[in-house]
Amino acid sequence: MKLKYFIPILTLSLFLSCSQKQVTNTKKENTREKFIAELLAKMTLEEKIGQLNLPSAGDFTTGQATNSDIGKKIEEGLVGGLFNIKSVAKIKDVQRVAVEKSRLKIPLLFGMDVIHGYETTFPIPLGTSCTWNMELTQKMAQTAAKEASADGICWTFSPMVDLSRDPRWGRVAEGGGEDPYLGGAIAKAMVKGYQGEDLSDPYTILSCVKHFALYGASEAGRDYNTVDMSRTSMYNYYFKPYQAAIEAGVGSVMASFNEIDGVPATGNKWLMTEVLRNQWNFKGFVVTDYTGVNEMIDHGMGDLTTVSALAINAGIDMDMVGEGFLKTLKKSVEEGKVSISQLDAAVKRILEAKYDLGLFENPYKYCDEDRAKTEIFTKEHRAFAQQVATESFVLLKNENQVLPLQANQKVALVGPLADAKENMPGTWSVATKFENAIALKTSLSEKLGTNLLYAKGCNLDYDLEFEKRVGVFGKAIQRDGRSDQELHQEAMDAAKKADVVVFAIGEAAEMSGECSSRSDITIPKAQKDLLEKLSTLNKPIVLVLFTGRPLAITEESDIANAILNVWFPGTEAGPAITEVLYGEVNPSGKLSMTFPRNLGQVPIYYNHKNTGRPLSPEKTIKGEFEKFKSNYLDVANTPLYPFGFGLSYTTFDYSSVKISNAKLTKGGTINASVKVANTGKYDGKEVVQLYIRDVVGSTTRPVKELKGFQKVFLKKGETKNITFTITEEDLKFYDFDLNFVAEPGQFEVFIGTNSDTQNKMLFELVN
């Protein structure tokens, strides 16, 4: 066949294929619409309200469902789903009540906080975000979905995409950091990983993006606190990761606890209907956070009847735990305070989710006991979790190439987190079996044998009561009853015999996470005191830093020769850390959140705006003070470690930025490129980062914004040309009137190894 004939035939074939797919999808949609419409028509008012009720299962045991209070409600059609219930046997037991004993036999949704893995636990989300690897991130969510779905779960309350610039807020551990572009990329990858291409696939689960909206901007970094910000900040920064999840097709959204413009998110119609549904065209359902409806009473919005009506009229579909809908909506409908059409719309969206998951066709599709036995915490999944962990680690310092360690060195391992396996999975590791986690001491002992000298050296903190507060959920660090002097002496004795000291330092797992805000983000003093003593021995000190947030570690950074930030790496923590310490894997993580020099700099973030009196670039770089400029008397403006920062065991050199054209026309493209060379002794991965600055705007613009990144592998001595394509879309922002515009004028494009790069070129957007 001649090519000129082949191309039209191929085009026609593709057209017919797409048309057939559209016809098939339309038929599926019509079938679903008909099924749900017929089901809705059969439902009583009480049964409709029941679908909006999401209680917590508590501690169900198999066989208890029928006789429990929740079981009776399920039988009466007064429950739409359950969460906090684990195992095929328990879930099958409860689902049987719904589909065999209730009048309409509507199946239940079963949800769980599968935040960073199921039984195979990956690094905390803040750690995973530092991989800057979206393929890895998507596969991680896919693996979590596979395990959760094998154990009866069909719905996860993840991803958490709240952008935050305040490390005092404990829930930064659950998110993707401070940047909307990176956060949006993570949101899309996670949603695609959980939901796949087709929710009827038994290996996929429904995703729920949270917490909508602005939760990461809580005042003073205190959880559940007030949020107050401009609409331009909402649209240009904080909204973007949620919107990315919506664009990726996320099936559900969770409302946040905070207020927005004086109205709690749970009852905010502008947020839930105007923005989410009308502007972003979201078609899924919205669930409250835990008792979110009831908490509007304390916000001062009215009694339970009033706030329940406020919530559903705002666009909330499902009430988690509070039962405000169950107790009050019937009266509100009968009194005309809630329309039947509003109620039907909420019920319809929940039924659509159940239909899309295939639960009407097979309510027990997630209750395969063979899958539960063979697809959870597998060797393959554990190996992948170890890979993700190694790629999440950020090398913050490596003075005189102390790392990687050498096999023949005698190592003194000290610190309260060295042998704390229950803490390795980090916060929100709901399904983890802590006995499966591997501590650093275990892995180093296996590798080094008698060349490892271990001493705890100190407790997590001097304050026993504080240790109790952060030792919840089975994650207490065993407190050593010896005196501080005895503990210190044991560590000093071990260090004197060693060639290098590895200090496992930092936070316990539950020092970050929900309701774990900190007013002091330094290392606990018990650990700081031991570090100071060890420093007097003049031995190389490597800090293995465990944390769920950026910490103020200026003093530690001055003392230590090397710092490897490992966050909380998951169940495979020990092997992953050991691999990186010994150079079997070259660290490639980059910070997704800025590390401040001290708490007084907070909030500190890279994409800030200039004031009318900015400190000069020269003095900023040198950390010098200048009167009547925007700076501090007692600390430099610059962070300790900037956004995008992360070292490697090798070195990378960048050429100057080149652009394909100095002028970008509307609707056109230009290319910006650099040559990146691996000039060190190791193969390694580098995250090449693209930033853009709008030099002049109708409203003030940030000093730079992340607009692209590529993670590339280079062998030692190898050079690669890295190219980014820039379009008009990359230059758009929401102006004062919330129009999404790209304004003609000059732009600077930066390409480098972190957000501090000054490697730039100028181009112009023209009409």
C-alpha positions in Angstrom: 0.0 0.0 0.0 1.3 3.4 -0.9 1.9 5.8 2.0 -0.4 8.5 0.7 -3.3 6.0 0.8 -2.2 4.5 4.1 -2.3 7.8 6.1 -6.0 8.6 5.3 -7.0 5.0 6.1 -5.1 5.1 9.4 -6.8 8.4 10.2 -10.2 7.0 9.4 -9.4 3.9 11.5 -8.4 6.1 14.5 -11.6 8.2 14.0 -13.8 5.1 13.9 -12.0 3.7 17.0 -12.6 6.9 18.9 -16.2 7.2 17.7 -16.8 3.6 18.8 -15.3 4.3 22.2 -17.5 7.4 22.6 -20.6 5.3 21.7 -19.6 2.7 24.2 -19.0 5.3 26.9 -22.4 6.9 26.1 -24.2 3.6 26.4 -22.4 3.0 29.8 -23.4 6.4 31.0 -27.0 5.9 29.9 -27.2 2.5 31.6 -25.8 4.0 34.9 -28.2 7.0 34.8 -31.2 4.7 34.2 -30.1 2.3 37.0 -29.6 5.1 39.6 -32.7 7.0 38.6 -34.8 3.8 39.1 -33.1 3.1 42.4 -33.6 6.7 43.7 -37.3 6.5 42.8 -37.6 3.5 45.1 -35.9 5.1 48.1 -37.7 6.5 51.1 -36.6 9.9 52.5 -34.9 8.0 55.4 -33.0 5.7 53.0 -31.8 8.6 51.0 -30.5 10.4 54.1 -28.9 7.1 55.2 -26.7 7.1 52.1 -25.2 10.3 53.3 -24.2 8.8 56.6 -20.5 7.7 57.1 -19.9 6.4 60.6 -16.6 5.0 61.9 -16.7 1.2 62.3 -14.7 1.3 65.6 -13.3 -2.0 66.6 -15.6 -4.5 64.8 -14.9 -8.1 65.3 -16.0 -10.8 62.8 -19.6 -11.8 63.5 -20.4 -8.7 65.4 -22.0 -6.7 62.6 -25.5 -8.0 62.8 -25.9 -7.3 66.5 -24.1 -3.9 66.7 -25.8 -0.5 66.7 -24.2 0.2 63.3 -25.3 -3.2 62.0 -28.9 -2.3 62.8 -28.6 1.0 61.1 -27.2 -0.7 58.0 -30.1 -3.1 58.0 -32.5 -0.2 58.1 -30.7 1.5 55.2 -29.3 4.3 57.3 -25.6 3.9 56.5 -23.8 4.7 53.2 -20.4 3.6 54.1 -17.9 2.8 56.8 -14.3 3.5 57.6 -11.7 2.3 60.0 -12.5 -1.3 59.4 -9.8 -3.7 58.2 -9.7 -7.2 56.8 -11.7 -9.1 54.2 -13.5 -11.2 56.9 -14.8 -8.1 58.8 -15.8 -6.2 55.7 -17.5 -9.1 54.1 -19.5 -9.6 57.3 -20.7 -6.0 57.3 -21.3 -5.9 53.5 -23.5 -9.0 53.9 -25.8 -7.1 56.2 -26.2 -4.3 53.7 -26.9 -6.4 50.6 -28.8 -9.3 52.2 -30.8 -7.7 55.0 -31.5 -4.1 54.0 -34.6 -3.4 51.9 -32.9 -2.1 48.8 -29.7 -4.0 49.2 -27.4 -1.1 48.4 -23.8 -1.9 49.0 -21.5 0.1 51.4 -18.4 2.0 50.6 -15.4 1.0 52.8 -12.8 3.7 53.4 -9.5 4.0 55.1 -6.6 6.5 55.5 -4.3 4.7 53.1 -2.0 7.7 53.1 1.4 6.4 52.2 0.9 2.7 51.6 -1.1 -0.1 53.3 0.8 -2.8 55.1 3.8 -2.1 52.9 4.4 1.4 54.1 6.2 4.0 52.0 7.9 7.2 53.1 5.6 9.9 54.5 4.2 12.0 51.7 6.5 14.9 52.4 9.4 12.5 52.0 7.9 11.0 48.8 7.5 14.5 47.4 11.3 14.9 47.7 11.8 12.2 45.1 10.5 14.7 42.4 9.7 11.4 40.5 6.1 11.3 39.3 6.4 7.8 37.8 7.5 6.5 41.1 4.8 8.4 43.0 2.1 7.0 40.7 3.4 3.5 41.1 3.5 3.9 44.9 -0.2 4.9 45.0 -1.0 2.0 42.6 0.8 -0.4 44.9 -1.1 0.9 47.9 -4.4 0.5 46.0 -3.5 -3.0 45.1 -2.9 -4.0 48.8 -5.8 -2.0 50.2 -8.2 -3.5 47.6 -7.0 -6.9 48.4 -8.0 -6.4 52.0 -11.6 -5.1 51.4 -10.9 -1.4 51.1 -12.4 0.5 48.1 -11.9 4.2 49.1 -8.9 6.1 50.4 -8.8 9.5 52.0 -5.7 10.5 50.0 -4.0 12.4 48.5 -3.6 15.2 51.0 -2.4 18.1 48.8 -2.7 21.1 51.2 0.1 23.5 50.3 1.9 24.8 53.4 4.6 27.3 54.1 4.6 26.8 57.8 6.6 23.9 59.3 5.0 24.4 62.7 1.9 22.7 61.2 2.3 19.0 61.9 0.3 17.9 58.8 3.0 19.1 56.4 4.2 15.5 56.9 1.1 14.4 54.9 1.5 16.8 52.0 3.8 17.7 49.1 5.4 20.8 50.4 5.2 24.5 49.6 4.9 24.7 45.8 1.7 24.6 43.8 3.3 23.3 40.6 5.1 20.3 42.3 2.0 19.8 44.5 -0.2 19.6 41.4 2.1 17.1 39.7 2.0 14.9 42.8 -1.8 15.2 43.1 -2.3 14.0 39.5 0.2 11.1 39.9 -1.5 9.9 43.2 -5.0 10.1 41.8 -4.0 8.2 38.7 -2.2 5.6 40.8 -5.1 4.9 43.1 -7.9 5.1 40.4 -6.2 3.8 37.3 -8.0 4.0 34.0 -11.2 2.3 35.2 -12.6 2.1 38.7 -14.3 -1.2 38.0 -10.9 -2.8 37.9 -10.6 -4.7 41.3 -7.1 -3.4 41.8 -8.1 0.2 41.9 -9.8 2.2 44.7 -11.6 5.5 44.8 -9.4 8.5 45.7 -10.4 11.4 47.9 -8.4 14.7 47.6 -8.2 16.7 50.8 -8.6 19.0 52.6 -10.6 21.4 50.5 -9.5 24.1 51.0 -6.5 26.2 52.3 -6.0 23.9 55.4 -2.3 24.2 55.2 -2.4 28.0 55.9 -3.7 27.6 59.4 -2.7 30.6 61.5 0.3 30.1 63.7 0.7 26.6 62.3 -1.8 25.4 64.8 -4.1 22.6 63.6 -7.8 23.2 63.0 -7.1 26.9 63.3 -8.5 29.9 61.3 -7.3 30.7 57.7 -7.5 34.1 56.2 -6.1 35.0 52.8 -6.8 36.9 49.6 -8.6 35.4 46.6 -5.5 35.9 44.4 -3.4 33.8 46.9 -6.1 31.2 46.8 -6.2 30.9 43.0 -2.5 31.4 42.3 -1.1 29.1 44.9 -3.3 27.2 47.4 -6.1 26.1 45.0 -3.8 24.7 42.3 -3.0 21.2 43.8 -6.7 20.5 44.5 -7.6 21.7 40.9 -4.9 19.4 39.5 -6.5 16.4 41.3 -10.0 17.4 39.9 -8.5 17.5 36.4 -7.0 14.1 37.0 -10.5 12.7 37.6 -10.5 12.3 41.4 -13.8 10.7 42.5 -14.3 12.4 45.8 -13.2 15.5 47.8 -12.9 16.0 51.6 -13.9 19.3 53.1 -11.4 21.0 55.4 -11.9 22.1 59.0 -11.0 25.7 58.6 -13.1 28.7 57.7 -12.8 30.6 54.4 -13.9 34.3 54.2 -15.6 33.8 57.6 -17.6 30.7 56.6 -16.3 27.1 57.5 -15.4 25.1 54.4 -18.0 22.5 55.4 -20.8 25.0 55.0 -19.2 27.3 52.4 -21.4 27.3 49.3 -19.0 29.6 47.3 -16.2 27.0 47.8 -18.1 23.8 47.4 -20.6 24.8 44.6 -19.3 27.9 42.8 -15.6 26.9 42.7 -15.6 23.1 42.9 -18.6 22.3 40.8 -19.3 25.3 38.6 -15.7 26.6 37.9 -13.9 23.2 38.0 -16.7 21.0 36.8 -16.2 18.4 39.6 -18.7 15.5 39.2 -17.9 13.3 42.2 -19.1 13.6 45.8 -17.9 15.6 48.7 -17.4 14.2 52.2 -16.8 16.1 55.4 -13.8 15.5 57.6 -14.3 13.8 60.9 -17.3 15.5 62.6 -16.9 18.5 60.3 -20.6 19.3 60.3 -20.9 19.3 64.1 -17.8 21.4 64.5 -19.6 24.3 62.8 -21.5 24.7 66.1 -18.3 25.7 67.8 -17.5 28.0 64.9 -20.7 29.8 65.9 -22.8 28.9 62.9 -25.9 27.6 64.7 -27.3 24.4 66.2 -27.0 20.9 64.7 -30.1 21.3 62.6 -28.9 24.6 61.2 -25.4 23.6 60.4 -26.5 20.3 58.9 -28.8 22.2 56.5 -26.0 24.7 55.8 -23.6 21.9 54.9 -25.9 20.0 52.4 -27.1 23.3 50.8 -23.4 24.3 50.4 -22.7 21.1 48.4 -21.6 18.5 51.0 -22.8 15.0 50.1 -21.7 12.8 53.0 -21.4 13.4 56.7 -18.4 11.7 58.4 -19.2 10.4 61.9 -21.3 13.3 63.2 -24.7 12.0 62.1 -26.0 15.5 61.8 -27.6 14.6 58.5 -29.1 11.4 59.9 -30.6 13.2 62.9 -31.9 16.4 61.3 -32.2 16.4 57.5 -35.7 14.7 57.5 -37.1 17.6 59.5 -35.2 20.2 57.4 -36.6 18.7 54.2 -40.1 18.6 55.6 -39.8 22.2 56.6 -38.5 23.3 53.2 -35.0 24.3 54.5 -33.4 21.6 52.3 -34.9 20.8 49.0 -35.6 17.3 47.9 -33.6 18.1 44.7 -30.6 19.0 46.8 -30.9 15.8 48.7 -31.4 13.7 45.6 -28.3 15.3 44.0 -26.1 14.3 47.0 -27.5 10.7 47.1 -27.1 10.3 43.3 -23.4 11.2 43.5 -22.7 8.6 46.2 -24.6 6.0 44.3 -22.7 6.8 41.1 -19.4 6.2 43.0 -20.6 2.8 44.1 -21.8 2.0 40.6 -18.4 3.0 39.1 -16.6 0.8 41.6 -18.7 -2.1 40.4 -20.3 -2.7 43.8 -23.8 -3.1 42.5 -22.6 -5.7 40.1 -20.5 -7.5 42.8 -20.7 -6.1 46.4 -18.0 -8.6 47.4 -15.5 -7.7 44.6 -13.0 -6.5 47.3 -13.5 -9.5 49.5 -11.3 -12.1 47.8 -9.5 -14.0 50.6 -6.9 -15.4 48.2 -5.9 -11.9 47.2 -5.7 -10.9 50.9 -3.3 -13.8 51.5 -1.0 -13.3 48.5 -1.0 -9.6 47.5 -0.2 -7.7 50.8 3.3 -7.0 52.1 4.9 -9.0 49.3 8.6 -9.3 48.7 8.1 -7.3 45.5 6.2 -4.5 47.2 8.8 -4.3 50.0 11.6 -4.0 47.5 9.8 -1.2 45.7 9.1 0.6 49.1 12.9 0.4 49.8 13.6 1.9 46.3 11.2 4.8 47.0 12.7 5.4 50.4 16.2 5.7 49.0 15.1 8.2 46.4 13.3 10.3 49.0 16.4 11.0 51.1 17.9 14.4 50.9 21.6 14.9 51.5 21.8 18.2 53.2 25.5 18.3 54.0 28.6 16.2 53.1 31.7 18.0 54.3 34.9 16.4 53.0 32.9 13.6 51.5 32.4 11.8 54.8 29.7 9.9 53.0 29.5 7.3 51.6 30.9 5.3 54.5 33.5 2.7 53.9 33.0 -1.0 54.6 36.1 -1.3 56.8 35.2 1.6 59.2 34.1 1.0 62.7 30.8 2.8 63.3 29.3 4.1 66.5 25.6 4.2 66.1 23.9 6.4 68.7 20.6 8.1 69.3 17.0 7.4 70.4 15.8 6.7 66.9 18.5 4.2 65.9 16.5 1.3 67.3 12.9 2.5 67.1 11.2 0.4 64.4 7.7 1.3 65.4 8.5 4.9 64.5 9.9 4.2 61.1 6.6 4.1 59.2 5.9 7.7 60.4 2.5 9.3 61.0 -0.8 8.1 59.5 0.4 4.6 59.0 -3.0 3.2 59.9 -2.7 -0.3 58.3 0.9 -0.9 59.1 2.0 -3.8 61.3 4.8 -2.1 63.2 6.5 -5.4 64.0 7.3 -5.6 60.2 9.2 -2.3 60.2 13.0 -2.5 60.2 15.1 -0.2 62.3 18.5 1.3 61.3 20.3 -0.7 64.0 19.0 -4.0 62.7 20.3 -3.3 59.1 23.6 -1.9 60.2 24.2 -4.8 62.5 23.6 -7.2 59.7 26.0 -5.4 57.5 28.8 -4.6 59.9 28.7 -7.2 62.6 31.3 -6.5 65.2 32.3 -3.3 63.4 29.1 -1.7 64.8 29.1 -0.3 68.3 25.6 0.8 69.5 24.6 3.1 72.4 21.3 4.8 72.8 23.1 7.8 74.2 20.0 9.7 75.3 16.2 9.6 75.5 14.1 11.4 72.9 13.5 14.2 75.2 14.2 15.1 78.8 10.4 15.6 79.4 8.7 12.3 80.2 5.2 13.8 79.7 6.1 15.2 76.3 7.4 11.7 75.3 4.0 10.2 76.4 2.2 12.8 74.2 4.2 11.8 71.1 4.3 8.1 71.8 0.6 7.4 70.8 -0.8 4.8 68.4 1.8 2.2 69.5 4.8 4.3 68.6 6.3 5.0 72.0 10.1 5.0 72.1 11.2 2.8 74.9 12.5 5.2 77.6 15.9 4.2 79.1 15.7 4.5 82.9 19.4 5.2 83.4 20.6 8.7 84.2 21.5 11.1 81.4 25.1 11.0 82.5 25.2 7.2 82.2 23.6 7.3 78.8 26.0 10.0 77.6 29.0 8.1 78.9 28.0 4.9 77.1 27.7 6.9 73.8 31.0 8.6 74.3 32.8 5.3 75.1 31.4 3.8 71.8 32.3 6.9 69.8 35.9 6.9 71.1 36.4 3.3 69.7 34.8 4.2 66.4 36.1 5.8 63.1 32.8 7.6 62.6 29.7 8.4 64.6 26.2 7.9 63.0 23.7 9.8 65.1 20.0 8.8 64.5 18.5 12.2 65.6 15.3 14.1 65.2 11.6 13.7 65.9 9.5 10.7 66.8 6.9 9.7 64.3 3.9 11.4 66.0 5.8 14.6 66.7 4.3 15.5 63.2 1.0 14.7 61.7 -2.6 15.6 62.7 -2.8 17.6 66.0 1.0 17.6 66.2 1.8 21.3 65.8 5.0 22.5 67.3 5.8 26.0 68.5 9.5 25.1 68.6 10.8 23.3 65.5 14.3 22.6 66.9 15.8 19.2 67.8 14.8 18.2 71.4 17.4 19.4 73.9 18.3 15.9 75.2 19.6 15.1 71.7 21.3 18.4 71.2 23.2 18.0 74.4 24.5 14.6 73.4 25.6 15.9 70.0 27.5 18.7 71.6 29.4 16.2 73.8 30.2 14.0 70.9 31.6 16.9 68.9 34.3 17.3 71.5 35.9 14.0 70.4 36.7 15.4 66.9 35.3 12.3 65.2 33.4 12.6 61.9 29.7 12.8 62.8 26.9 11.8 60.3 23.4 12.8 61.3 20.6 10.6 60.1 17.8 13.0 60.5 14.3 11.6 61.1 11.6 14.3 60.8 8.1 14.9 59.5 8.7 18.6 58.8 11.5 21.1 58.1 13.4 21.7 61.3 15.5 24.6 62.4 18.9 22.8 62.6 21.4 25.6 62.2 23.5 24.4 65.2 23.4 20.8 64.2 24.4 21.8 60.6 27.4 23.6 62.0 28.5 20.7 64.1 27.9 17.7 61.9 30.1 16.7 59.0 27.2 15.2 57.1 23.4 15.2 57.3 21.2 12.7 55.5 17.5 13.7 56.0 15.5 10.4 55.7 12.1 11.8 56.9 10.2 8.7 58.1 11.1 6.1 55.4 8.4 3.4 55.9 8.6 -0.3 56.8 11.9 -0.7 54.9 13.7 2.1 56.7 16.7 0.3 57.9 17.8 -1.3 54.6 17.1 1.9 52.6 19.2 4.1 55.0 22.0 1.6 55.0 22.1 1.4 51.2 22.5 5.2 50.9 25.0 5.5 53.8 27.3 3.1 52.0 26.8 4.4 48.5 25.0 1.4 47.1 22.4 4.1 46.1 23.4 7.7 45.5 21.0 10.1 47.2 18.9 12.2 44.7 16.1 13.8 46.8 15.4 17.5 46.7 13.6 19.5 49.3 10.0 20.2 48.6 9.8 22.6 51.5 12.3 25.3 52.7 14.3 24.7 55.9 14.5 27.9 58.0 17.5 29.1 60.0 15.3 29.7 63.0 11.6 29.8 63.9 11.5 33.6 63.5 11.9 33.3 59.7 8.6 31.3 59.4 6.8 31.5 57.1 9.7 31.2 54.7 9.3 30.0 51.1 11.1 30.5 47.8 8.3 32.0 45.7 7.9 35.1 47.8 7.4 38.6 46.4 9.7 41.5 46.7 8.7 44.4 48.9 9.2 48.0 47.9 12.4 47.9 50.0 14.0 44.6 49.1 17.5 43.8 50.5 20.0 44.0 47.6 20.9 40.6 46.1 24.6 41.0 47.1 23.7 41.6 50.7 21.2 38.8 50.7 23.7 36.3 49.4 26.3 37.5 52.0 23.7 37.5 54.8 24.5 41.2 55.6 22.2 43.7 57.3 21.0 46.9 55.7 19.0 49.6 57.5 15.6 50.5 56.1 15.5 47.4 54.0 13.3 44.3 54.5 15.5 42.2 56.7 16.2 41.0 60.3 18.6 42.4 62.8 19.6 39.0 64.1 19.5 36.5 61.2 20.0 36.5 57.4 17.0 36.6 55.0 18.1 33.4 53.3 17.0 29.9 54.5 19.3 27.3 55.9 18.4 25.0 53.0 16.3 26.3 50.1 13.4 24.7 48.2 14.7 22.3 45.6 18.0 21.8 47.5 19.7 18.4 47.8 23.3 17.2 47.4 24.6 14.0 45.7 27.8 11.9 46.2 28.7 13.2 42.7 28.8 16.7 41.3 26.8 18.3 38.5 27.8 21.2 36.4 25.3 23.4 34.5 26.0 25.4 31.3 24.5 28.8 30.8 20.8 28.8 29.9 20.1 29.0 26.2 16.7 29.9 24.6 15.6 29.1 21.1 14.0 32.5 20.6 14.1 35.8 22.6 10.4 36.4 21.7 7.4 34.1 22.6 4.3 34.8 20.6 0.8 34.1 22.0 0.0 30.5 21.0 3.6 29.7 20.2 6.5 28.0 22.1 10.1 28.5 22.8 12.7 26.1 24.2 15.0 26.8 27.1 17.9 24.4 27.6 21.1 23.7 29.6 23.8 21.1 29.4 24.2 19.2 32.6 27.5 17.2 33.2 28.2 14.7 35.9 31.7 15.8 36.9 32.1 13.6 40.0 33.1 10.0 40.8 29.7 8.4 41.0 26.7 7.7 38.7 23.8 9.8 39.9 20.4 11.4 39.4 19.8 15.1 39.3 16.6 17.1 39.4 16.9 19.9 36.8 14.6 22.7 37.8 13.0 25.4 35.6 11.8 28.6 37.2 10.2 31.7 35.6 9.9 35.3 36.8 7.3 37.7 35.4 9.4 40.9 35.5 6.5 43.4 35.4 2.8 42.6 36.1 -0.5 44.3 36.7 -0.2 42.9 40.2 3.0 42.1 42.1 4.6 38.8 41.0 6.8 36.3 42.8 10.6 36.5 42.5 10.4 33.1 40.7 8.0 30.2 40.3 8.7 26.6 39.5 7.3 25.7 36.0 9.0 22.5 35.1 11.5 19.8 36.3 13.1 16.7 34.9 14.8 14.0 36.9 17.7 12.7 34.9 20.3 9.9 35.4 23.9 10.6 34.3 26.8 8.2 34.5 30.0 9.7 35.8 31.6 11.8 33.0 28.3 11.9 31.1 26.7 15.2 29.8 23.1 15.6 28.7 21.3 18.4 27.0 18.1 19.1 29.0 15.4 21.1 27.2 12.1 22.6 28.5 9.3 23.9 26.2 7.7 27.1 27.4 4.2 28.1 26.3 1.9 31.0 27.1 0.1 28.8 29.6 3.3 28.7 31.7 3.1 32.4 32.1 -0.5 32.8 33.1 -1.7 33.9 36.5 -4.9 35.1 38.2 -5.0 38.9 38.1 -6.8 41.3 40.5 -10.1 40.5 38.9 -9.4 36.7 38.9 -8.9 36.6 35.2 -6.4 33.9 34.2 -4.1 35.9 32.0 -0.6 36.0 30.5 0.5 39.6 30.2 2.9 40.7 27.4 6.3 41.8 28.6 9.6 40.5 29.8 10.2 37.2 31.6 13.3 35.6 33.2 13.8 31.9 32.8 16.1 30.1 35.4 17.4 26.6 35.1 19.5 25.1 37.9 19.9 22.6 40.8 17.6 24.4 43.3 15.5 27.5 43.7 18.5 29.7 44.5 19.9 29.4 41.0 20.8 32.6 39.2 21.5 30.8 35.9 19.0 32.7 33.7 18.1 34.3 30.4 15.5 36.9 29.4 12.7 36.5 26.9 9.6 38.5 26.0 6.0 37.5 25.5 4.6 39.5 22.6 1.1 39.8 21.1 
